Amino acid sequence: MMMKSTNDEDTADVLPHTVRASSLRMRPSKDLTGILPTKEVRVAYQVLSISNIDDDQNRFTVDFIVYYSWYDDNIRAKMDNSKTAKSNDWKVWQPHPMFFDNDLETTTIFSHLTVDKDEKSGPTLVTLIERYRGTFYQRLHLAHFPFDGHTLTVNIGSKLPAHELRYVEDPLRRSGIKKEFSMAEWHLLNSKSTFTSAHSVASNNRYPLMKLHLSVRRRSGYYVFNTAVTVSMMVVLSWSSFFVQAKELGDRMAITLTLVLTTVAWKYVVSDKLPKIAYLTLFDWYIVAAFFFIFMTGIENIIVTLVDNDQAATVDLYVGIAIVSLWLLWHTLFCLHVWRARVKVRETLAREFVSDEVLEVMCDGGLCEEILDKNN
C-alpha cells in the first residue's frame, strides 16, 4: 500500500515540503567511469508511540519518524552563502519510500527535505524526514496469554529497485524509542532495524527493504489481580459446602450451584477482555481448571449422600482434603509453567535483539530474564 499525504492540526507548525518531489525517471549521478552506481541511503528512525495492539484482528498502530540521508552531487539549484539552504525551485532525487506487505492504513503526517552542502569537500547531503502514523498487520501468537510477548514489524521499502537503491543504517544518527513513551498494557522493550531486499512477483524485481522490529511484552498484572484472583476465590468459596452436614444435599448444592452460575456470569463479563482465538491460552486453562474443581465439589456433595451415615463424615473429610490438595498441586504446577513460559518469552525476544554469544554468556549467568529489563 502506498502512503497517503494529509494535513494534521497537530503538525501545523512543521515546515512544508522544501523541494519539488522528483519523478521515478530521475536517477542519481553517474560515477567517474560513467556507471550508474547503487545509491546508498542511510536510514534512522524514532518511535514516538505504539497503540491499539489488537489481539483479535492481529494489528497494531505506530507513530514514528524516519530519517533518510544520502549524498547527491547532481542537485540543480542555486546555493546561497548559508550552509543549509531551502528553495521550492529545487528538484532533488529521492528514494521514494513506501510500505510493503503488512500495512493496512498508513498516513504521512509530514514530509520535510533539506539540502546541506559542505563547501570544503563538495558533496551535498540531502536529508528527507518523514513522520508516519499507520496500522500494520502482525500475527500474534497468544498461547502464553497474558504472559506473552511479541515482535512487531514494519516493512519500509522503495519504489526503486534494489540495483538502484540500497538502505543502510545511519551511523551518525541514533535510532530508538522515545524515552517518555509508555503503554498501559504493554512494555515496549526494545527496537532495531534490519536491512535486506524483497522480491516482487509482479515486476520480477528485487526492492530494498528496511524492517523495523519492535519488541513488546504484555503487563499481566491486570489479568492476574482482576480475573485469576477472582476465579480462585470462587473455587475456595465452593469448599464452604464441606462445612454443611454431609446428608444435607440441598443446602450443599445450593452453595455449589450458586457459585457455578456466578462463575459463568463472570466469564461472560470478562470475555470482552480476553482474546477471541480458536485455541486455549494459559489463562483459558486456568479458568477451565477452576470450573472443573467447582464441578468436582458438586459431585462430592452428591456421592457423600450415598454413603452410610456412620461413614459419611469420614468420607466427606478425606474427599474434601483430596480436592483441596489437588487444587494446591494444580496451582503449584501452573505457577511453575507460567514462570517457564515467561522465561521462554523473554529469551525468545532477547534472541532477536541480542547476539548469540552475548545471550549465551548471560543465560549461563542466570540473567536471561534481565536481558531486556534494562529498557523498561
DACOR-V493812 format. One record per pair of residues at least 24 apart in sequence whose ideal C-beta (glycine too) atoms are under 10 Angstrom apart, sorted by the first residue. I is the first residue (numbers start at 0). J is the second residue. D is the distance in Angstrom with one decimal. If there is no record, write none. Layout:
I|J|D  I|J|D
This chain:
0|97|7.9  0|98|6.1  0|99|8.7  0|100|9.2  0|101|9.3  0|102|4.8  0|103|7.4  0|104|7.7  0|105|6.3  0|133|8.9  1|95|9.8  1|97|5.4  1|98|7.9  1|102|9.2  1|105|8.4  1|158|8.4  2|95|9.9  2|96|7.6  2|97|6.0  2|98|6.5  2|102|8.4  2|105|5.3  2|106|7.3  2|107|4.9  2|110|9.1  2|129|8.3  2|131|7.0  2|133|8.2  2|155|9.9  3|104|8.6  3|105|7.0  3|106|5.7  3|107|6.6  3|133|9.8  4|106|7.8  4|107|5.0  4|108|8.8  4|109|8.8  4|110|7.1  4|129|9.8  5|106|5.3  5|107|7.0  5|108|7.1  5|109|9.3  5|132|9.3  6|108|8.7  6|109|8.6  7|106|8.2  7|107|9.9  7|108|5.3  7|109|7.7  7|130|9.2  7|132|8.4  9|108|8.2  10|108|5.3  10|109|5.0  10|130|7.3  11|109|9.6  12|109|9.9  13|108|8.1  13|109|4.5  13|110|9.3  13|111|6.6  13|128|9.3  13|130|8.0  14|85|8.0  14|109|8.0  14|110|9.8  14|111|5.3  14|112|9.5  14|113|8.8  14|128|9.5  15|87|9.0  15|109|7.8  15|110|8.4  15|111|7.7  16|85|10.0  16|87|7.7  16|109|9.0  16|110|6.1  16|111|7.3  16|112|6.7  17|84|9.1  17|85|4.3  17|86|7.1  17|87|6.8  17|89|7.7  17|91|9.4  17|110|9.6  17|111|6.7  17|112|5.4  17|113|6.4  17|114|8.1  18|74|9.0  18|76|8.1  18|85|8.0  18|86|7.3  18|87|7.0  18|88|8.3  18|89|4.4  18|90|6.8  18|91|5.0  18|93|8.5  18|111|9.8  18|112|5.1  18|113|8.8  18|114|7.5  18|125|8.8  18|127|9.4  19|86|9.7  19|87|6.9  19|88|7.7  19|89|6.9  19|90|5.3  19|91|8.0  19|112|9.7  20|90|8.5  20|91|8.6  20|93|6.3  20|95|8.4  20|110|8.6  20|112|8.7  21|89|9.8  21|90|5.9  21|91|6.0  21|92|5.2  21|93|5.1  21|94|9.8  21|95|8.1  22|90|9.0  22|92|9.7  22|93|9.6  22|95|9.3  23|93|9.6  23|95|6.5  23|158|6.1  23|159|7.0  23|163|9.9  25|73|9.0  25|90|7.4  25|91|8.5  25|92|5.3  25|93|8.3  25|95|9.8  26|73|8.8  26|92|7.0  26|159|9.0  26|163|7.1  27|69|8.1  27|70|9.1  27|71|6.4  27|72|8.8  27|73|6.8  27|92|5.3  27|94|9.9  27|159|9.8  27|163|7.7  27|164|8.6  28|70|9.7  28|71|7.0  28|72|5.3  28|73|3.7  28|74|9.3  28|92|8.4  29|73|8.9  35|162|8.9  35|163|7.4  36|162|9.9  36|163|9.0  36|165|9.8  37|159|10.0  37|160|9.7  37|161|7.8  37|162|6.2  37|163|6.4  37|164|6.8  37|165|5.2  37|207|9.2  38|69|6.2  38|70|8.9  38|71|8.4  38|92|7.6  38|94|7.4  38|157|9.9  38|159|8.1  38|163|6.3  38|164|5.1  38|165|7.1  38|207|9.6  39|68|9.7  39|69|6.6  39|70|8.3  39|164|8.2  39|165|5.4  39|166|8.3  39|167|5.7  40|67|5.4  40|68|7.1  40|69|4.7  40|70|9.8  40|93|9.4  40|94|4.9  40|96|8.9  40|125|9.5  40|127|8.8  40|157|8.2  40|159|9.6  40|164|6.2  40|165|7.0  40|166|5.6  40|167|7.2  40|169|9.0  40|207|7.9  40|209|9.3  41|66|8.1  41|67|7.5  41|68|4.6  41|69|6.8  41|70|9.4  41|124|9.7  41|126|9.2  41|166|8.1  41|167|5.6  41|168|7.0  41|169|3.7  41|170|7.4  41|171|7.5  41|172|7.6  42|66|6.9  42|67|5.9  42|68|7.9  42|69|9.7  42|94|8.9  42|96|8.8  42|127|10.0  42|155|7.7  42|166|5.1  42|167|7.0  42|168|6.7  42|169|5.9  42|172|8.9  42|174|8.3  42|192|7.0  42|194|7.7  42|207|9.6  42|209|5.5  42|211|9.4  43|67|8.6  43|68|7.8  43|126|9.9  43|128|9.9  43|168|7.5  43|169|4.0  43|170|9.2  43|171|8.3  43|172|3.9  43|173|7.0  43|174|4.6  43|175|9.1  43|192|8.3  44|131|9.7  44|153|9.0  44|155|8.6  44|168|10.0  44|169|9.1  44|172|9.1  44|173|9.9  44|174|4.8  44|175|8.0  44|176|9.5  44|190|7.8  44|191|9.9  44|192|6.4  44|209|8.4  44|211|6.0  45|128|9.8  45|130|9.0  45|172|9.1  45|173|8.6  45|174|6.8  45|175|6.8  45|176|7.8  45|177|6.6  45|190|9.7  46|153|9.5  46|174|8.6  46|175|7.2  46|176|4.6  46|177|6.3  46|180|7.4  46|187|7.7  46|190|5.9  46|211|8.0  46|213|6.7  47|130|7.9  47|131|9.8  47|132|8.7  47|176|8.6  47|177|5.3  47|180|6.7  48|132|8.8  48|176|9.4  48|177|7.3  48|180|5.5  48|181|9.4  48|182|8.2  48|187|9.2  49|151|7.3  49|176|8.9  49|180|7.9  49|181|10.0  49|182|6.4  49|185|7.4  49|187|6.1  49|190|9.9  49|213|6.5  49|215|7.1  50|132|9.6  50|134|9.7  50|182|7.3  50|183|9.9  50|185|9.5  51|134|7.4  52|137|8.4  52|139|7.9  52|149|8.0  52|151|7.6  52|182|8.0  52|184|7.5  52|185|6.2  52|215|6.9  52|217|8.7  53|134|9.0  53|136|10.0  53|137|9.4  53|139|8.5  53|274|9.3  54|139|6.0  54|141|6.2  54|144|7.6  54|145|9.9  54|147|9.1  54|149|10.0  54|217|9.4  54|272|9.9  54|273|8.4  54|274|3.8  54|275|7.9  54|276|7.6  54|280|9.8  55|139|9.4  55|141|9.9  55|273|9.7  55|274|6.2  55|275|5.1  55|276|7.9  56|103|9.2  56|134|9.5  56|136|8.5  56|139|9.6  56|275|9.7  57|101|9.8  57|135|9.8  57|136|6.1  57|137|6.0  57|138|5.4  57|139|5.4  57|140|9.9  57|141|9.7  57|274|9.9  57|276|9.8  58|101|8.9  58|103|6.2  58|104|9.4  58|134|5.6  58|135|6.5  58|136|5.5  58|137|6.7  58|138|9.9  58|139|9.1  58|151|9.8  59|101|10.0  59|103|9.9  59|133|9.5  59|134|7.2  59|135|6.0  59|136|8.6  59|137|5.8  59|139|8.8  59|149|8.8  59|151|5.4  59|152|9.9  59|153|9.3  59|185|9.5  59|213|8.4  59|215|8.4  60|103|9.4  60|104|8.9  60|132|7.2  60|133|7.0  60|134|4.8  60|135|7.7  61|105|9.8  61|131|7.9  61|132|7.5  61|133|6.6  61|134|8.3  61|135|6.8  61|151|7.4  61|153|6.5  61|211|8.4  61|213|7.1  62|106|9.8  62|108|8.0  62|130|7.5  62|131|7.4  62|132|4.6  62|133|8.3  62|177|9.4  62|180|9.4  63|129|9.6  63|130|7.3  63|131|6.0  63|132|8.1  63|133|8.7  63|153|7.7  63|155|9.8  63|174|9.9  63|176|9.2  63|177|9.2  63|190|9.3  63|211|7.4  63|213|9.1  64|108|9.0  64|109|9.2  64|111|10.0  64|128|6.6  64|129|7.1  64|130|4.7  64|131|7.7  64|174|10.0  64|177|9.6  65|96|7.1  65|127|8.4  65|128|7.6  65|129|5.5  65|130|8.0  65|131|6.9  65|153|9.5  65|155|6.7  65|174|9.3  65|192|9.6  65|209|8.3  65|211|8.4  66|126|6.4  66|127|7.5  66|128|5.5  66|129|8.4  66|169|6.6  66|171|9.9  66|172|5.7  66|174|8.5  67|93|7.9  67|94|5.6  67|95|10.0  67|96|6.7  67|112|9.0  67|125|8.4  67|126|7.0  67|127|4.2  67|128|7.8  67|129|7.5  67|155|9.5  67|157|9.5  67|166|8.4  67|169|8.7  67|209|9.8  68|113|9.9  68|115|9.2  68|124|6.3  68|125|7.0  68|126|4.7  68|127|7.7  68|128|9.4  68|169|6.0  68|171|7.9  68|172|7.3  69|93|8.9  69|94|7.2  69|122|10.0  69|123|9.5  69|124|7.6  69|125|5.7  69|126|8.3  69|127|8.5  69|164|9.0  69|167|9.9  70|115|10.0  70|117|9.4  70|121|9.7  70|122|4.6  70|123|6.5  70|124|5.9  70|125|7.4  71|114|8.3  71|122|8.1  71|123|5.4  71|124|8.2  71|125|5.2  72|116|9.9  72|121|7.2  72|122|6.1  72|123|6.2  73|123|8.7  74|114|6.3  74|116|8.3  74|123|5.5  74|125|7.4  76|114|7.0  76|116|9.4  76|123|9.0  78|114|8.2  78|116|5.7  78|118|8.8  78|123|8.6  79|116|9.9  80|118|9.2  81|116|9.3  82|115|6.5  82|116|7.0  82|117|8.1  82|118|7.5  83|113|5.9  83|114|7.1  83|115|5.2  83|116|8.1  83|124|9.5  83|126|9.6  84|113|8.5  84|114|6.1  84|115|8.5  84|116|7.3  85|111|9.6  85|112|8.6  85|113|6.5  85|114|7.4  86|114|8.5  89|114|6.8  89|125|9.7  91|123|9.0  91|125|5.8  91|127|8.8  92|125|7.8  92|159|9.6  92|164|9.9  93|125|8.0  93|127|6.1  93|157|9.5  93|158|9.8  93|159|9.3  94|125|9.7  94|127|7.2  94|155|9.9  94|156|9.6  94|157|5.2  94|158|8.5  94|159|6.6  94|163|9.4  94|164|5.6  94|165|9.8  94|166|8.0  94|207|8.1  95|127|9.9  95|156|9.4  95|157|5.5  95|158|4.1  95|159|5.9  95|164|8.4  96|127|8.0  96|129|7.0  96|131|9.2  96|155|5.8  96|156|7.2  96|157|5.7  96|158|8.1  96|159|9.6  96|164|9.7  96|166|9.0  96|207|9.4  96|209|8.7  97|154|9.6  97|155|7.7  97|156|5.7  97|157|6.6  97|158|5.8  97|159|9.9  97|206|9.0  98|131|8.1  98|133|6.9  98|135|7.9  98|153|7.2  98|154|6.2  98|155|6.1  98|156|7.0  99|153|9.4  99|154|4.2  99|155|7.4  99|156|4.3  99|157|9.3  99|197|6.1  99|199|8.9  99|206|7.5  99|208|6.3  99|209|9.7  99|210|9.3  100|135|9.1  100|136|8.1  100|152|9.0  100|153|9.8  100|154|5.1  100|156|8.7  100|197|7.8  100|208|9.2  100|210|10.0  101|133|9.7  101|134|9.7  101|135|5.0  101|136|4.4  101|137|6.7  101|138|9.3  101|151|9.6  101|152|6.9  101|153|7.5  101|154|6.0  102|131|9.3  102|133|5.6  102|134|7.5  102|135|5.5  102|136|7.7  102|153|7.7  102|154|7.6  102|155|9.4  103|133|7.6  103|134|4.6  103|135|6.4  103|136|5.8  104|132|9.2  104|133|6.3  104|134|4.8  104|135|8.9  105|131|6.0  105|132|7.6  105|133|3.4  105|134|7.5  105|135|8.0  105|153|9.3  106|130|9.3  106|131|6.9  106|132|5.3  106|133|6.6  106|134|9.5  107|131|6.0  107|132|8.5  107|133|9.2  108|132|5.7  124|171|9.9  126|169|9.7  126|172|9.1  129|155|9.9  131|155|8.7  135|211|9.7  135|213|10.0  137|213|9.4  137|215|10.0  139|215|10.0  139|274|8.1  139|276|9.0  140|276|9.6  140|278|9.7  140|344|10.0  141|217|9.4  141|273|9.6  141|274|5.1  141|276|5.8  141|278|8.1  141|279|9.9  141|280|5.4  141|281|9.2  141|282|9.3  141|283|9.7  142|276|9.1  142|278|6.8  142|279|8.1  142|280|6.1  142|281|7.2  142|283|9.8  142|284|10.0  142|340|8.3  143|217|8.9  143|219|9.7  143|280|7.1  143|281|5.7  143|282|9.3  143|336|9.6  143|337|8.4  143|339|9.8  143|340|4.5  143|341|7.8  143|343|7.6  143|344|5.9  143|347|9.9  144|217|7.4  144|219|8.8  144|222|8.1  144|273|7.8  144|274|6.0  144|276|8.5  144|279|9.7  144|280|3.9  144|281|6.2  144|282|5.6  144|283|8.1  144|340|9.8  145|184|9.1  145|217|5.5  145|218|8.3  145|219|4.4  145|220|9.0  145|221|7.8  145|222|4.0  145|223|7.5  145|226|8.7  145|227|8.9  145|272|9.6  145|273|8.8  145|274|9.2  145|280|7.7  145|281|7.5  145|282|5.7  145|337|9.8  146|216|8.5  146|217|7.0  146|219|5.2  146|222|8.9  146|223|9.2  146|280|9.3  146|281|6.4  146|282|8.7  146|336|9.8  146|337|5.9  146|338|9.1  146|340|5.4  146|341|5.1  146|342|10.0  146|343|9.5  146|344|6.5  146|345|9.9  147|215|9.3  147|216|7.5  147|217|5.4  147|219|8.7  147|274|9.4  147|280|8.1  147|281|8.6  147|340|8.3  147|341|9.4  147|344|6.2  148|185|9.1  148|186|8.3  148|188|7.7  148|214|7.1  148|215|6.5  148|216|3.8  148|217|6.9  148|340|9.9  148|341|8.7  148|343|9.4  148|344|4.2  148|345|6.9  148|346|10.0  148|347|7.2  148|348|5.0  148|349|9.8  148|371|8.8  149|185|9.0  149|213|8.7  149|214|7.8  149|215|5.6  149|216|7.9  149|217|8.4  149|344|8.9  149|347|9.6  149|348|8.1  150|188|9.6  150|189|9.3  150|190|9.8  150|191|9.6  150|212|5.4  150|213|7.0  150|214|5.4  150|215|7.8  150|347|8.6  150|348|6.6  150|351|5.6  150|352|8.6  151|185|9.9  151|187|9.4  151|190|9.4  151|211|8.6  151|212|7.3  151|213|4.3  151|214|7.9  151|215|6.3  152|193|9.4  152|210|5.7  152|211|6.9  152|212|5.6  152|213|7.6  153|192|9.4  153|209|8.7  153|210|7.3  153|211|4.2  153|212|8.2  153|213|7.6  154|195|9.8  154|197|7.6  154|208|6.0  154|209|7.7  154|210|5.7  154|211|7.9  155|192|8.8  155|194|10.0  155|207|9.0  155|208|7.2  155|209|4.6  155|210|7.7  155|211|6.6  156|196|8.7  156|197|6.5  156|199|9.3  156|206|5.1  156|207|6.2  156|208|4.9  156|209|7.6  156|210|9.7  157|196|9.9  157|206|6.0  157|207|5.2  157|208|8.2  157|209|9.1  158|206|7.8  159|204|9.5  159|206|7.4  159|207|7.4  160|196|8.9  160|199|8.8  160|202|7.9  160|204|4.5  160|205|6.5  160|206|5.8  160|207|8.1  161|195|9.3  161|196|4.3  161|197|8.5  161|198|9.2  161|204|7.5  161|205|4.2  161|206|5.7  161|207|5.1  161|208|8.4  162|196|9.6  162|204|8.3  162|205|7.7  162|206|9.9  162|207|9.6  163|204|9.9  163|206|9.6  163|207|8.7  164|196|9.7  164|206|8.2  164|207|5.1  165|194|7.8  165|196|8.2  165|207|5.6  166|192|8.7  166|193|9.8  166|194|5.0  166|195|8.7  166|196|8.9  166|207|4.8  166|208|7.2  166|209|4.6  166|210|9.8  167|192|10.0  167|194|6.1  167|207|9.5  167|209|9.1  168|192|6.5  168|193|9.1  168|194|6.8  168|209|8.8  174|211|8.9  175|374|9.4  176|213|8.0  176|214|9.9  176|374|7.8  178|374|9.9  181|375|9.3  182|215|7.9  182|217|9.8  182|218|8.2  183|218|7.5  183|221|8.5  184|215|9.4  184|217|6.4  184|218|5.6  184|219|9.5  184|220|9.7  184|221|7.0  184|222|9.5  185|215|4.7  185|216|6.8  185|217|5.8  185|218|6.4  186|214|8.8  186|215|6.5  186|216|4.6  186|217|7.7  186|218|6.3  186|371|8.3  186|372|9.0  186|374|8.2  186|375|5.6  187|213|6.8  187|214|7.5  187|215|5.6  187|216|8.6  187|374|7.7  187|375|8.8  188|213|8.6  188|214|4.3  188|215|6.5  188|216|5.9  188|345|8.9  188|348|6.5  188|349|8.9  188|352|8.0  188|370|9.1  188|371|4.3  188|372|8.2  188|373|9.1  188|374|5.1  188|375|7.0  189|213|7.9  189|214|4.5  189|215|9.2  189|348|7.7  189|349|8.7  189|351|8.6  189|352|4.8  189|353|8.9  189|370|9.2  189|371|5.9  189|373|9.1  189|374|5.2  190|214|6.9  190|215|9.9  190|352|8.2  190|374|8.9  191|351|7.9  191|352|5.7  191|353|9.9  193|351|9.7  212|348|9.9  212|351|6.6  212|352|7.6  214|345|9.9  214|347|9.7  214|348|4.9  214|349|8.6  214|351|6.9  214|352|6.1  214|371|6.8  214|374|8.4  215|348|8.5  216|341|8.8  216|344|6.7  216|345|7.4  216|348|6.8  216|371|7.6  216|372|9.9  216|375|8.9  217|344|9.1  219|281|9.7  219|282|9.1  219|337|8.7  219|341|8.4  221|272|8.3  222|269|8.9  222|272|7.6  222|273|8.4  222|281|9.9  222|282|6.3  222|285|9.8  223|282|9.2  223|285|9.9  223|337|9.4  225|269|8.1  225|272|8.4  226|265|8.4  226|266|9.6  226|268|9.8  226|269|5.5  226|272|7.5  226|273|8.3  226|282|7.3  226|285|8.8  226|286|8.2  227|281|10.0  227|282|7.2  227|285|6.0  227|286|8.5  227|289|8.9  227|333|9.7  227|337|10.0  229|261|9.9  229|262|9.2  229|265|6.7  229|269|8.5  229|289|9.7  230|261|10.0  230|262|6.6  230|265|7.0  230|266|8.5  230|269|9.1  230|282|9.8  230|285|7.3  230|286|6.1  230|288|9.2  230|289|4.6  230|290|8.7  230|293|9.4  231|285|8.7  231|289|7.0  231|292|9.9  231|326|8.9  231|330|8.1  232|258|9.8  232|289|9.9  233|257|10.0  233|258|5.3  233|259|8.9  233|261|6.3  233|262|5.2  233|265|7.5  233|289|6.8  233|290|9.5  233|292|9.6  233|293|7.0  234|258|8.2  234|262|8.6  234|288|8.7  234|289|5.1  234|290|9.0  234|291|9.5  234|292|5.2  234|293|6.0  234|295|9.9  234|296|8.2  234|322|9.6  234|323|9.8  234|326|6.6  234|330|9.9  235|292|9.6  235|323|9.0  235|326|8.4  236|261|8.9  236|293|9.2  236|296|9.9  237|261|10.0  237|262|9.1  237|289|9.4  237|292|7.4  237|293|4.8  237|294|9.4  237|295|9.1  237|296|4.6  237|297|8.0  237|300|9.6  237|322|9.2  238|292|9.2  238|293|9.6  238|296|6.6  238|299|9.9  238|319|6.9  238|322|7.4  238|323|6.6  238|326|8.7  239|296|9.6  240|296|6.3  240|297|8.3  240|299|8.4  240|300|5.8  240|303|10.0  240|315|9.7  240|319|9.0  241|296|8.0  241|299|8.2  241|300|8.8  241|303|9.4  241|315|6.5  241|316|8.0  241|318|8.8  241|319|4.4  241|320|9.3  241|322|8.6  241|323|8.8  242|315|10.0  242|319|9.4  243|300|8.6  243|315|9.6  244|303|9.9  244|311|8.7  244|312|8.8  244|315|9.2  245|299|9.8  245|300|8.6  245|303|4.8  245|304|7.1  245|306|7.7  245|308|8.3  245|310|9.5  245|311|4.0  245|312|5.8  245|313|9.5  245|314|7.7  245|315|4.6  245|316|9.2  246|303|7.9  246|304|5.9  246|306|9.3  246|308|7.0  246|311|6.3  246|312|9.6  246|315|9.7  247|300|9.2  247|304|8.7  248|300|6.3  248|301|6.9  248|303|8.4  248|304|4.9  248|305|9.9  249|300|9.9  250|300|9.4  251|296|8.8  251|297|8.3  251|299|8.9  251|300|4.2  251|301|8.7  251|303|8.4  251|304|8.6  251|315|9.7  252|296|9.9  252|297|6.6  252|300|5.8  252|301|7.7  252|304|9.9  254|296|8.8  254|297|9.4  254|300|8.6  255|293|6.6  255|294|8.6  255|295|9.9  255|296|5.6  255|297|4.3  255|298|9.3  255|299|9.1  255|300|6.1  255|301|9.7  256|293|9.5  256|297|7.2  256|300|9.9  258|293|5.9  258|296|8.5  258|297|9.2  259|290|7.8  259|293|5.8  259|294|7.7  259|296|9.5  259|297|7.3  261|293|9.7  262|286|8.4  262|289|6.9  262|290|6.5  262|293|6.6  263|290|8.5  266|290|8.5  281|333|8.1  281|336|7.4  281|337|6.5  281|340|6.4  282|337|9.8  284|329|10.0  284|333|7.7  284|336|8.9  285|329|9.2  285|330|9.3  285|333|6.4  285|337|9.1  288|325|9.9  288|326|8.5  288|329|5.9  288|330|9.0  288|333|7.5  289|326|9.1  289|329|9.6  291|325|9.7  291|326|9.9  291|329|9.1  292|322|6.7  292|323|9.3  292|325|7.5  292|326|5.5  292|329|7.7  295|321|9.3  295|322|5.7  295|325|8.0  295|326|9.1  296|322|6.3  296|323|9.9  296|326|9.9  298|322|9.7  338|368|9.6  341|368|7.5  342|367|6.2  342|368|6.1  343|367|9.5  344|368|10.0  345|369|8.7  345|370|6.7  345|371|6.3  345|372|8.5  346|370|7.8  346|371|9.7
